[in-house]
Amino acid sequence: MAEEMILVLDFGGQYKQLIARRVRENHVYCEIHPYTMPIEKIKEMNPKGIILTGGPDSVYLEDSLSYDPQLFELGIPVLGICYGAQLMAYLLKGDVQTAPTSEYGSTNVTLENTSKLLGDWKKESITWMSHTDYIARVPEGFHVTATTPVCPVAGMENTEKNLYAVQFHPEVVHTEEGTKLFHNFVYDICGCQGTWKMDSFAENAIQQIREEVGDGKVLCALSGGVDSSVCAVLLSKAIGKQLTCVFVDHGLLRKDEGDEVEKVFGPEGPYELNFIRVNAQDYFYEKLAGVTDPETKRKIIGAEFINVFEKEAKKIGAVDYLAQGTIYPDVVESGIGKGAVIKSHHNVGGLPDHVDFKEIIEPLKALFKDEVRQVGLELGIPRELVYRQPFPGPGLGIRIVGEVTAEKVKMVQEADAIYREELEKAGIDMGKGQFFAALTNMRSVGVMGDHRTYDYAVALRGVITSDFMTATAADIPFETLQTCMTRIINEVKGVNRVMYDITSKPPGTIEFE
């Protein structure tokens, strides 16, 4: 994937995606792997540096996640973060104990000594802490680089062995100078050159697709979203008419979206490919009838997608490969190794055991969302398509809490269209995040035209995010929200209440289910 790479070993930390993202912001490729990765495999990969993530365990317990201490003898720079810092101290014979005072949230850190990792930091800096244990004594050969009023070792390092550790989380935006830390680590300590660029990615991906596919035929799962669109254009530029894009309208798309996708990728569009539209709305509604659990809905939609593709493949003759717009957050959130499954993605966790294709091609599997957009621009895809509002593979199936019906789909389609239309009128920059309407499963009493109603509540969601790993609620003017509320209640049959969701990610997810 890249000549130089930073390896992240995951010990169950909730911010592992952010660590990888911060490294890549420095134009250095980064991969996340479970803590169970054998040390021999690490030697094979020959990373320029290794980062150990945070995690929920206490390092001194018998069943805690651990690693071979030989890791610190490889001569490869290692950075431990939070649990990773404590693990480094513990395995190298330092002392880790339950902290007399736990630290959570914004914490002032003071630099104590000369530090290669924190060399250009201010003497006093705000960081983000989240720990109940602490390093009481550093291992031999280490010196303390940072402290807090209650944490004697907020940072430590052994420059002779290229080992570095911080108790705080530099990857989150709340740590003022976290970006400097990652820059120092990948460039000054690991000696990286910063060769991870999106223009070279697109060029290399096209060449790799040509070599892998040869004269074979590829069937692409096209949803019309950013990820699958970029995937389709990459394939089109690589293999042209060897590509057939199947667009399944599962009845869970945004208002008029099916026709918009066909306009871009169909026969009248600018791309060299074969386009097939499958109108399968009734089929999916039938499969989802009575299903309320969100994970089950995701699994059903994912499995039926593949079933439809297999049927289409048989109609058009032999197809060798299935292509999908899987991206890195899909893989991470669906679980890496023993990492927690946040939510299954239809193109990761929802695939049946057997698919009737030689292989699955996922050219974007290593990229975060903003990197996918950069590739899209490099490929010449119109900016309005590249920066269109993100849309999950299961579509409105996970923006409808509870059972999915044609009636509910109509409600949320209309509410969503009104919401986005009013945001655009108000000059809200939707390119900086994600904005949509969802239909809750809550019904409540209302009064409309002197009559009692008992209808559904729509929840409006608006978040600001750059990487979709963390997000904060968008500060939408109250007047705009009130206009949305009035229009939705007046124009969408079956809705008598509108709410605005201000939950950040974490603890919530961007989507509702």
URTA-V802616 format. One record per backbone hydrogen bond with DSSP energy under -1.0 kcal/mol. NH is the residue of the N-H (numbers start at 0). CO is the residue of the C=O. If there is no record, write none. Layout:
nh=(NH:NH)
co=(CO:CO)
//
This chain:
nh=(5:6:7:8:9:15:18:19:20:21:22:23:24:25:26:30:32:34:36:41:42:43:44:45:47:49:50:51:52:60:63:70:71:72:77:78:79:80:81:83:85:86:87:88:89:90:91:92:93:94:96:98:102:104:106:108:109:110:111:120:124:126:128:130:133:135:136:141:142:144:145:146:147:153:154:155:156:157:162:163:164:165:166:168:174:175:177:180:181:182:183:184:185:186:188:189:191:195:196:200:201:202:203:204:205:206:207:208:209:210:211:212:213:215:217:218:219:220:221:221:228:229:230:231:232:233:234:235:236:237:238:239:241:242:243:244:245:246:248:249:256:259:260:261:262:263:264:265:268:272:273:275:277:279:279:283:284:285:286:287:290:296:297:298:299:300:301:302:303:304:305:306:307:308:309:310:311:312:313:314:315:319:320:321:322:323:327:330:331:332:333:334:338:341:342:347:348:349:356:357:358:360:364:366:371:372:373:374:375:376:377:378:379:380:384:385:386:387:394:395:396:397:398:400:408:409:410:411:412:413:414:415:416:417:418:419:420:421:422:423:424:425:426:427:429:431:432:433:435:437:438:439:443:445:447:450:452:454:455:456:457:458:459:460:462:463:464:470:471:473:475:480:481:482:483:484:485:486:487:488:489:490:491:494:495:498:500:504:507:512)
co=(28:48:30:50:32:12:14:15:16:17:18:19:20:22:23:5:7:9:33:37:38:39:40:41:4:76:6:78:8:57:60:67:68:69:161:49:163:51:165:80:81:82:83:84:85:86:87:89:88:136:133:131:130:128:126:124:146:122:144:117:108:106:104:102:96:94:94:138:156:154:154:109:150:145:145:164:142:162:157:77:155:79:153:127:171:125:174:176:177:178:179:180:181:182:183:184:185:26:194:196:197:198:199:200:201:202:203:204:205:206:207:208:209:212:241:320:243:322:219:245:224:225:226:227:228:229:230:231:232:233:234:235:238:239:217:273:219:275:277:247:253:255:256:257:258:259:260:261:265:270:242:244:246:248:277:279:280:281:282:283:287:292:293:294:295:296:297:298:299:300:301:302:303:304:305:306:307:308:309:310:311:216:216:358:218:360:366:326:327:328:329:331:335:332:332:344:344:344:354:319:319:321:361:363:367:368:369:370:371:372:373:374:376:375:381:381:382:384:391:251:393:394:395:438:404:405:406:407:408:409:410:411:412:413:414:415:416:417:418:419:420:421:423:422:427:428:429:462:460:458:398:456:454:452:450:447:445:443:493:441:496:437:498:435:433:471:431:504:463:461:473:476:477:478:479:480:481:482:483:484:485:486:487:491:455:457:459:470:503:397)
//
